[in-house]
Amino acid sequence: MLKRIALAASLALALAACQDENLSRGSTRHLAPIPPAAMALMSAKGMSKDDPILIRAYKKESELEVWKRGSNGKYALLKTYPICRWSGQLGPKTREGDRQVPEGFYTVTPAQMNPNSNYYLSFDTGYPNAFDRSLGRNGGDIMVHGSCSSRGCFAMTDQNIAEIYAIAREAFASGQRAFQFQSYPFRMTAENLAKHRLDPNMTFWKNLKEGSDTFEVTKEEVQVAVANNRYQFGKDTSVAEAVMQKQQQDEKEVADLVARGTKPIKLVYSDGDTHESFRTALANASGVSDSKLGYVSRTEGISSGPQQVALDDSGREKIDTPATALAFASMKEAPAEAPQPRAVAAAQPVAAAPAAAATASASQETPFYKKMFGGVADLFSTSSSQPAAETAQAAPVTTPAAAPARAKAPVKSQKRAEATTGVKVAQVRN
């Protein structure tokens, strides 16, 4: 009992150390219990709130996984959370201000938990780590936080970060000194590796895959070191052989996919991406302000998804269809009209009137981004009584016809996600 009290006291001191001394300490949102649905899920999977955790994140799929270690010393997946917003492109973070979400293996300690985040709650991922510093990479304060805005962070919504924060807090209070945070460009599947095989980051990504494969084989926290500008993963002979066998099998699957015609591609993002569940919800929303949603960064990135660029073996690029089937207003184009003879061009002037009227009407419609944000208060509100689904699934959405072009709405200033009690919150830098 005394040991547990001492650990709880040390955690409280660590949390206080990362608060701005000028901020009010009245907020208690960081002390909220783990939601009943999450506790029930743990119980169903034979897990406890006291068990150590490990987190894995995937940028392309916009998903974050929380794993729990059982009594057998092996980690098992507890829950997959949809990422509301991440910024930049696939690939590592290299410098301050590049808006990139880092990729690699990081460590999170109690001192990196921030109860007074500018985005409801947050924890620092630990970028830059020893590997990043060995390559001269800079920047910092890369967070997993609430809201739906990213400048190099993982934005999870207030509701989801509250749950993740509480799960991490209980693991720390029960004696875990740090948890591993693994960040990947995508799930290390043969299909992803085949499609991205010509990407200049592939050597680095294969190095990350070695760590991912080690975790998949052992289901234990990966032992990480850095040498010769590479991650080195500690493993005994039997584990090394199992990892090698997995790599050989994966390489064979990649070769088979290439032989069957899988073309190399690259994905170009407007500025990061959003999980399809949020894209679907936002596409169908209307009529409600975004006061509970919080600031959403670069809405054009949410509406269109990534552009898929097909590559051939000679390095030439060909613009392909957008990767998402939910590219909102730009998915359909009217077929080009055949040129008319000069004598007919002036005929039937009345026919243009309906089109002109439609254009005038469209110009008075509610701006696109306000339509998109309506009706999503419950999805982002921390007061919702409904727990998030264990794994979010996207529902198909019928894409409307293209709307007339309109002037781009001015960008809003960043909002602070403060408690209703008026508690001031610390700035999170990305």
C-alpha positions as a Python dict, from the first residue, in 0.01 Angstrom:
ca = {
    (1, 'M'): (0, 0, 0),
    (2, 'L'): (279, 243, 92),
    (3, 'K'): (450, 169, -240),
    (4, 'R'): (132, 248, -433),
    (5, 'I'): (84, 575, -241),
    (6, 'A'): (444, 673, -313),
    (7, 'L'): (400, 598, -683),
    (8, 'A'): (80, 801, -696),
    (9, 'A'): (253, 1092, -524),
    (10, 'S'): (547, 1082, -765),
    (11, 'L'): (303, 1076, -1059),
    (12, 'A'): (121, 1380, -923),
    (13, 'L'): (449, 1568, -891),
    (14, 'A'): (548, 1472, -1245),
    (15, 'L'): (216, 1591, -1383),
    (16, 'A'): (245, 1919, -1195),
    (17, 'A'): (594, 1970, -1337),
    (18, 'C'): (462, 1995, -1694),
    (19, 'Q'): (198, 2258, -1610),
    (20, 'D'): (247, 2626, -1671),
    (21, 'E'): (287, 2792, -1331),
    (22, 'N'): (59, 3076, -1442),
    (23, 'L'): (-235, 2843, -1506),
    (24, 'S'): (-518, 2762, -1269),
    (25, 'R'): (-494, 2420, -1105),
    (26, 'G'): (-872, 2394, -1061),
    (27, 'S'): (-941, 2160, -1354),
    (28, 'T'): (-1002, 1796, -1267),
    (29, 'R'): (-1063, 1658, -1616),
    (30, 'H'): (-730, 1470, -1603),
    (31, 'L'): (-869, 1277, -1304),
    (32, 'A'): (-1183, 1154, -1481),
    (33, 'P'): (-1223, 776, -1444),
    (34, 'I'): (-1189, 535, -1733),
    (35, 'P'): (-1536, 518, -1897),
    (36, 'P'): (-1749, 215, -1800),
    (37, 'A'): (-1754, 84, -2160),
    (38, 'A'): (-1374, 76, -2170),
    (39, 'M'): (-1361, -96, -1830),
    (40, 'A'): (-1612, -355, -1953),
    (41, 'L'): (-1400, -413, -2263),
    (42, 'M'): (-1092, -472, -2045),
    (43, 'S'): (-1282, -719, -1831),
    (44, 'A'): (-1408, -906, -2138),
    (45, 'K'): (-1051, -938, -2263),
    (46, 'G'): (-910, -1046, -1928),
    (47, 'M'): (-731, -715, -1871),
    (48, 'S'): (-708, -475, -1579),
    (49, 'K'): (-678, -97, -1559),
    (50, 'D'): (-352, -155, -1368),
    (51, 'D'): (-185, -346, -1654),
    (52, 'P'): (97, -170, -1845),
    (53, 'I'): (13, -21, -2185),
    (54, 'L'): (177, 27, -2525),
    (55, 'I'): (50, 248, -2810),
    (56, 'R'): (85, 207, -3188),
    (57, 'A'): (-23, 470, -3444),
    (58, 'Y'): (-67, 447, -3823),
    (59, 'K'): (-81, 764, -4031),
    (60, 'K'): (-224, 635, -4363),
    (61, 'E'): (-504, 444, -4187),
    (62, 'S'): (-555, 726, -3934),
    (63, 'E'): (-577, 483, -3643),
    (64, 'L'): (-423, 461, -3296),
    (65, 'E'): (-412, 134, -3099),
    (66, 'V'): (-388, 91, -2722),
    (67, 'W'): (-240, -244, -2612),
    (68, 'K'): (-240, -395, -2261),
    (69, 'R'): (12, -639, -2112),
    (70, 'G'): (-142, -944, -1949),
    (71, 'S'): (-22, -1165, -1666),
    (72, 'N'): (169, -1377, -1919),
    (73, 'G'): (389, -1078, -2007),
    (74, 'K'): (243, -1052, -2358),
    (75, 'Y'): (64, -748, -2500),
    (76, 'A'): (-284, -780, -2653),
    (77, 'L'): (-489, -519, -2836),
    (78, 'L'): (-738, -341, -2613),
    (79, 'K'): (-894, -90, -2852),
    (80, 'T'): (-843, 93, -3182),
    (81, 'Y'): (-924, 466, -3188),
    (82, 'P'): (-986, 673, -3503),
    (83, 'I'): (-749, 968, -3544),
    (84, 'C'): (-946, 1285, -3614),
    (85, 'R'): (-653, 1475, -3765),
    (86, 'W'): (-283, 1435, -3842),
    (87, 'S'): (-83, 1672, -4059),
    (88, 'G'): (188, 1662, -4325),
    (89, 'Q'): (273, 1370, -4555),
    (90, 'L'): (384, 1009, -4509),
    (91, 'G'): (746, 1015, -4394),
    (92, 'P'): (943, 1119, -4084),
    (93, 'K'): (955, 1456, -3915),
    (94, 'T'): (1290, 1627, -3980),
    (95, 'R'): (1269, 1989, -3862),
    (96, 'E'): (1074, 2242, -3659),
    (97, 'G'): (769, 2373, -3842),
    (98, 'D'): (747, 2108, -4118),
    (99, 'R'): (400, 2000, -3993),
    (100, 'Q'): (516, 1638, -4009),
    (101, 'V'): (393, 1378, -3762),
    (102, 'P'): (703, 1178, -3655),
    (103, 'E'): (760, 811, -3736),
    (104, 'G'): (966, 585, -3512),
    (105, 'F'): (989, 439, -3162),
    (106, 'Y'): (936, 678, -2871),
    (107, 'T'): (904, 666, -2492),
    (108, 'V'): (637, 842, -2283),
    (109, 'T'): (694, 903, -1911),
    (110, 'P'): (459, 1053, -1647),
    (111, 'A'): (639, 1387, -1686),
    (112, 'Q'): (517, 1401, -2047),
    (113, 'M'): (149, 1388, -1948),
    (114, 'N'): (-10, 1735, -1972),
    (115, 'P'): (-339, 1783, -1782),
    (116, 'N'): (-357, 2152, -1882),
    (117, 'S'): (-312, 2111, -2255),
    (118, 'N'): (-441, 2376, -2490),
    (119, 'Y'): (-628, 2086, -2654),
    (120, 'Y'): (-820, 1949, -2354),
    (121, 'L'): (-562, 1685, -2247),
    (122, 'S'): (-240, 1562, -2408),
    (123, 'F'): (85, 1372, -2375),
    (124, 'D'): (417, 1439, -2544),
    (125, 'T'): (534, 1158, -2776),
    (126, 'G'): (902, 1214, -2694),
    (127, 'Y'): (1018, 1344, -3033),
    (128, 'P'): (1307, 1389, -3104),
    (129, 'N'): (1450, 1061, -2976),
    (130, 'A'): (1812, 942, -2997),
    (131, 'F'): (1761, 825, -3356),
    (132, 'D'): (1621, 1163, -3465),
    (133, 'R'): (1902, 1351, -3293),
    (134, 'S'): (2163, 1129, -3459),
    (135, 'L'): (2034, 1260, -3794),
    (136, 'G'): (2026, 1622, -3682),
    (137, 'R'): (1647, 1642, -3670),
    (138, 'N'): (1493, 1916, -3456),
    (139, 'G'): (1159, 2039, -3330),
    (140, 'G'): (958, 1917, -3035),
    (141, 'D'): (633, 1924, -2837),
    (142, 'I'): (474, 1664, -3067),
    (143, 'M'): (160, 1560, -2887),
    (144, 'V'): (-130, 1320, -2884),
    (145, 'H'): (-414, 1554, -2783),
    (146, 'G'): (-783, 1640, -2809),
    (147, 'S'): (-971, 1855, -3060),
    (148, 'C'): (-937, 1796, -3437),
    (149, 'S'): (-648, 2027, -3524),
    (150, 'S'): (-291, 1924, -3605),
    (151, 'R'): (35, 2101, -3680),
    (152, 'G'): (245, 1787, -3642),
    (153, 'C'): (39, 1606, -3377),
    (154, 'F'): (-220, 1331, -3345),
    (155, 'A'): (-557, 1501, -3273),
    (156, 'M'): (-799, 1247, -3121),
    (157, 'T'): (-1107, 1457, -3020),
    (158, 'D'): (-1169, 1550, -2656),
    (159, 'Q'): (-1373, 1237, -2584),
    (160, 'N'): (-1110, 994, -2710),
    (161, 'I'): (-808, 1168, -2555),
    (162, 'A'): (-991, 1172, -2220),
    (163, 'E'): (-1023, 793, -2238),
    (164, 'I'): (-668, 731, -2359),
    (165, 'Y'): (-528, 971, -2097),
    (166, 'A'): (-718, 794, -1816),
    (167, 'I'): (-593, 450, -1930),
    (168, 'A'): (-232, 577, -1933),
    (169, 'R'): (-275, 752, -1597),
    (170, 'E'): (-394, 432, -1427),
    (171, 'A'): (-105, 232, -1576),
    (172, 'F'): (144, 487, -1440),
    (173, 'A'): (-26, 493, -1100),
    (174, 'S'): (11, 113, -1086),
    (175, 'G'): (386, 124, -1136),
    (176, 'Q'): (458, 149, -1510),
    (177, 'R'): (749, 391, -1543),
    (178, 'A'): (710, 460, -1916),
    (179, 'F'): (521, 324, -2215),
    (180, 'Q'): (639, 275, -2572),
    (181, 'F'): (482, 478, -2851),
    (182, 'Q'): (531, 328, -3198),
    (183, 'S'): (447, 552, -3495),
    (184, 'Y'): (428, 415, -3850),
    (185, 'P'): (351, 562, -4194),
    (186, 'F'): (105, 276, -4255),
    (187, 'R'): (34, -78, -4146),
    (188, 'M'): (330, -289, -4258),
    (189, 'T'): (129, -512, -4492),
    (190, 'A'): (258, -664, -4815),
    (191, 'E'): (7, -453, -5011),
    (192, 'N'): (128, -125, -4861),
    (193, 'L'): (492, -221, -4911),
    (194, 'A'): (428, -317, -5273),
    (195, 'K'): (245, 5, -5353),
    (196, 'H'): (504, 230, -5185),
    (197, 'R'): (813, 36, -5300),
    (198, 'L'): (959, 332, -5496),
    (199, 'D'): (916, 585, -5215),
    (200, 'P'): (1248, 744, -5112),
    (201, 'N'): (1163, 664, -4748),
    (202, 'M'): (1140, 289, -4811),
    (203, 'T'): (1482, 207, -4658),
    (204, 'F'): (1377, 385, -4338),
    (205, 'W'): (1034, 222, -4344),
    (206, 'K'): (1187, -126, -4377),
    (207, 'N'): (1393, -44, -4068),
    (208, 'L'): (1069, 45, -3885),
    (209, 'K'): (915, -278, -4015),
    (210, 'E'): (1190, -479, -3845),
    (211, 'G'): (1076, -332, -3513),
    (212, 'S'): (712, -388, -3602),
    (213, 'D'): (784, -751, -3697),
    (214, 'T'): (971, -803, -3370),
    (215, 'F'): (667, -683, -3177),
    (216, 'E'): (432, -897, -3388),
    (217, 'V'): (644, -1207, -3319),
    (218, 'T'): (700, -1153, -2947),
    (219, 'K'): (404, -934, -2838),
    (220, 'E'): (652, -773, -2599),
    (221, 'E'): (783, -417, -2580),
    (222, 'V'): (1058, -380, -2838),
    (223, 'Q'): (1409, -315, -2705),
    (224, 'V'): (1540, -23, -2911),
    (225, 'A'): (1892, 112, -2962),
    (226, 'V'): (2051, 335, -3227),
    (227, 'A'): (2366, 261, -3429),
    (228, 'N'): (2489, 365, -3775),
    (229, 'N'): (2184, 589, -3828),
    (230, 'R'): (1950, 293, -3786),
    (231, 'Y'): (1723, 152, -3521),
    (232, 'Q'): (1866, -166, -3368),
    (233, 'F'): (1621, -408, -3205),
    (234, 'G'): (1741, -639, -2931),
    (235, 'K'): (1625, -999, -2968),
    (236, 'D'): (1758, -1344, -2888),
    (237, 'T'): (1845, -1605, -3150),
    (238, 'S'): (1503, -1770, -3163),
    (239, 'V'): (1324, -1438, -3199),
    (240, 'A'): (1572, -1321, -3464),
    (241, 'E'): (1505, -1637, -3667),
    (242, 'A'): (1126, -1593, -3636),
    (243, 'V'): (1154, -1230, -3745),
    (244, 'M'): (1367, -1327, -4044),
    (245, 'Q'): (1115, -1591, -4149),
    (246, 'K'): (834, -1334, -4128),
    (247, 'Q'): (1034, -1086, -4336),
    (248, 'Q'): (1105, -1348, -4602),
    (249, 'Q'): (737, -1442, -4620),
    (250, 'D'): (635, -1077, -4647),
    (251, 'E'): (894, -1014, -4921),
    (252, 'K'): (757, -1310, -5115),
    (253, 'E'): (404, -1168, -5088),
    (254, 'V'): (529, -829, -5208),
    (255, 'A'): (702, -992, -5507),
    (256, 'D'): (385, -1187, -5590),
    (257, 'L'): (176, -867, -5580),
    (258, 'V'): (422, -690, -5809),
    (259, 'A'): (421, -986, -6050),
    (260, 'R'): (39, -975, -6058),
    (261, 'G'): (47, -609, -6161),
    (262, 'T'): (39, -400, -5844),
    (263, 'K'): (167, -60, -5957),
    (264, 'P'): (390, 165, -5745),
    (265, 'I'): (221, 481, -5616),
    (266, 'K'): (271, 771, -5385),
    (267, 'L'): (6, 953, -5184),
    (268, 'V'): (6, 1332, -5179),
    (269, 'Y'): (-197, 1487, -4898),
    (270, 'S'): (-330, 1842, -4885),
    (271, 'D'): (-209, 1838, -4525),
    (272, 'G'): (-243, 1504, -4350),
    (273, 'D'): (-569, 1317, -4322),
    (274, 'T'): (-871, 1214, -4114),
    (275, 'H'): (-1018, 873, -4034),
    (276, 'E'): (-1301, 777, -4268),
    (277, 'S'): (-1551, 764, -3980),
    (278, 'F'): (-1499, 1137, -3919),
    (279, 'R'): (-1497, 1213, -4291),
    (280, 'T'): (-1832, 1036, -4327),
    (281, 'A'): (-1984, 1211, -4025),
    (282, 'L'): (-1865, 1552, -4135),
    (283, 'A'): (-1987, 1497, -4491),
    (284, 'N'): (-2342, 1426, -4370),
    (285, 'A'): (-2360, 1703, -4109),
    (286, 'S'): (-2566, 2020, -4140),
    (287, 'G'): (-2719, 2296, -3934),
    (288, 'V'): (-2509, 2306, -3615),
    (289, 'S'): (-2224, 2538, -3522),
    (290, 'D'): (-1879, 2403, -3443),
    (291, 'S'): (-1865, 2546, -3087),
    (292, 'K'): (-1835, 2196, -2934),
    (293, 'L'): (-1624, 2061, -3216),
    (294, 'G'): (-1331, 2292, -3154),
    (295, 'Y'): (-1098, 2422, -3420),
    (296, 'V'): (-1050, 2188, -3716),
    (297, 'S'): (-731, 2254, -3913),
    (298, 'R'): (-727, 2281, -4291),
    (299, 'T'): (-1072, 2154, -4377),
    (300, 'E'): (-980, 2110, -4742),
    (301, 'G'): (-764, 1817, -4635),
    (302, 'I'): (-1064, 1653, -4469),
    (303, 'S'): (-1293, 1702, -4769),
    (304, 'S'): (-1071, 1563, -5042),
    (305, 'G'): (-843, 1300, -4893),
    (306, 'P'): (-506, 1217, -5051),
    (307, 'Q'): (-430, 1235, -5421),
    (308, 'Q'): (-298, 907, -5555),
    (309, 'V'): (-9, 941, -5799),
    (310, 'A'): (72, 632, -6006),
    (311, 'L'): (439, 575, -6085),
    (312, 'D'): (594, 369, -6360),
    (313, 'D'): (936, 205, -6344),
    (314, 'S'): (1089, 491, -6543),
    (315, 'G'): (993, 737, -6268),
    (316, 'R'): (722, 917, -6465),
    (317, 'E'): (410, 1020, -6274),
    (318, 'K'): (49, 986, -6378),
    (319, 'I'): (-231, 1155, -6186),
    (320, 'D'): (-476, 888, -6081),
    (321, 'T'): (-822, 894, -5924),
    (322, 'P'): (-833, 1039, -5568),
    (323, 'A'): (-779, 758, -5319),
    (324, 'T'): (-1096, 835, -5123),
    (325, 'A'): (-1443, 771, -5257),
    (326, 'L'): (-1564, 1058, -5040),
    (327, 'A'): (-1400, 1349, -5218),
    (328, 'F'): (-1691, 1580, -5160),
    (329, 'A'): (-1766, 1843, -5419),
    (330, 'S'): (-1490, 1767, -5665),
    (331, 'M'): (-1560, 1404, -5746),
    (332, 'K'): (-1791, 1451, -6047),
    (333, 'E'): (-1728, 1661, -6353),
    (334, 'A'): (-1981, 1757, -6618),
    (335, 'P'): (-1885, 1620, -6959),
    (336, 'A'): (-1735, 1875, -7194),
    (337, 'E'): (-1979, 2007, -7453),
    (338, 'A'): (-1904, 1971, -7822),
    (339, 'P'): (-1824, 2304, -7993),
    (340, 'Q'): (-2126, 2456, -8168),
    (341, 'P'): (-2126, 2629, -8508),
    (342, 'R'): (-2092, 3004, -8488),
    (343, 'A'): (-2440, 3057, -8633),
    (344, 'V'): (-2604, 2851, -8359),
    (345, 'A'): (-2408, 2999, -8068),
    (346, 'A'): (-2645, 3292, -8024),
    (347, 'A'): (-2962, 3086, -8064),
    (348, 'Q'): (-3209, 3029, -7782),
    (349, 'P'): (-3075, 3287, -7534),
    (350, 'V'): (-3348, 3199, -7281),
    (351, 'A'): (-3191, 2857, -7223),
    (352, 'A'): (-2907, 3012, -7024),
    (353, 'A'): (-3143, 3171, -6771),
    (354, 'P'): (-3201, 2862, -6552),
    (355, 'A'): (-2828, 2801, -6529),
    (356, 'A'): (-2767, 3162, -6429),
    (357, 'A'): (-3041, 3143, -6168),
    (358, 'A'): (-2891, 2821, -6027),
    (359, 'T'): (-2553, 2987, -6004),
    (360, 'A'): (-2697, 3287, -5821),
    (361, 'S'): (-2883, 3058, -5582),
    (362, 'A'): (-2573, 2851, -5514),
    (363, 'S'): (-2373, 3162, -5431),
    (364, 'Q'): (-2616, 3234, -5145),
    (365, 'E'): (-2596, 2885, -4994),
    (366, 'T'): (-2437, 2813, -4657),
    (367, 'P'): (-2057, 2784, -4701),
    (368, 'F'): (-1941, 2426, -4757),
    (369, 'Y'): (-1734, 2395, -4440),
    (370, 'K'): (-2030, 2507, -4223),
    (371, 'K'): (-2247, 2239, -4381),
    (372, 'M'): (-1975, 1986, -4316),
    (373, 'F'): (-1943, 2067, -3945),
    (374, 'G'): (-2313, 2062, -3862),
    (375, 'G'): (-2459, 1784, -3650),
    (376, 'V'): (-2134, 1647, -3510),
    (377, 'A'): (-2147, 1784, -3158),
    (378, 'D'): (-2208, 1443, -3004),
    (379, 'L'): (-1918, 1290, -3194),
    (380, 'F'): (-1671, 1533, -3039),
    (381, 'S'): (-1837, 1617, -2705),
    (382, 'T'): (-1685, 1485, -2383),
    (383, 'S'): (-2028, 1475, -2220),
    (384, 'S'): (-2169, 1208, -2450),
    (385, 'S'): (-2300, 903, -2264),
    (386, 'Q'): (-2227, 676, -2557),
    (387, 'P'): (-1874, 526, -2559),
    (388, 'A'): (-1667, 524, -2878),
    (389, 'A'): (-1682, 204, -3079),
    (390, 'E'): (-1395, -41, -3031),
    (391, 'T'): (-1296, 0, -3394),
    (392, 'A'): (-1455, 274, -3605),
    (393, 'Q'): (-1592, 175, -3944),
    (394, 'A'): (-1664, 411, -4230),
    (395, 'A'): (-2004, 397, -4397),
    (396, 'P'): (-2042, 455, -4771),
    (397, 'V'): (-2170, 798, -4862),
    (398, 'T'): (-2332, 909, -5186),
    (399, 'T'): (-2124, 1192, -5329),
    (400, 'P'): (-2321, 1499, -5440),
    (401, 'A'): (-2269, 1665, -5777),
    (402, 'A'): (-2003, 1931, -5800),
    (403, 'A'): (-2105, 2268, -5658),
    (404, 'P'): (-2007, 2599, -5821),
    (405, 'A'): (-1675, 2736, -5705),
    (406, 'R'): (-1691, 2983, -5419),
    (407, 'A'): (-1441, 3210, -5255),
    (408, 'K'): (-1247, 3039, -4978),
    (409, 'A'): (-1364, 3130, -4629),
    (410, 'P'): (-1107, 3312, -4415),
    (411, 'V'): (-918, 3088, -4176),
    (412, 'K'): (-1035, 3104, -3817),
    (413, 'S'): (-794, 3167, -3537),
    (414, 'Q'): (-712, 2871, -3314),
    (415, 'K'): (-962, 2813, -3034),
    (416, 'R'): (-869, 2712, -2684),
    (417, 'A'): (-1042, 2398, -2561),
    (418, 'E'): (-1095, 2519, -2206),
    (419, 'A'): (-1307, 2374, -1929),
    (420, 'T'): (-1645, 2534, -1867),
    (421, 'T'): (-1513, 2655, -1533),
    (422, 'G'): (-1294, 2908, -1715),
    (423, 'V'): (-969, 2724, -1643),
    (424, 'K'): (-680, 2864, -1843),
    (425, 'V'): (-479, 2606, -2033),
    (426, 'A'): (-121, 2572, -2141),
    (427, 'Q'): (-19, 2623, -2505),
    (428, 'V'): (75, 2309, -2695),
    (429, 'R'): (340, 2374, -2960),
    (430, 'N'): (366, 2149, -3259),
}
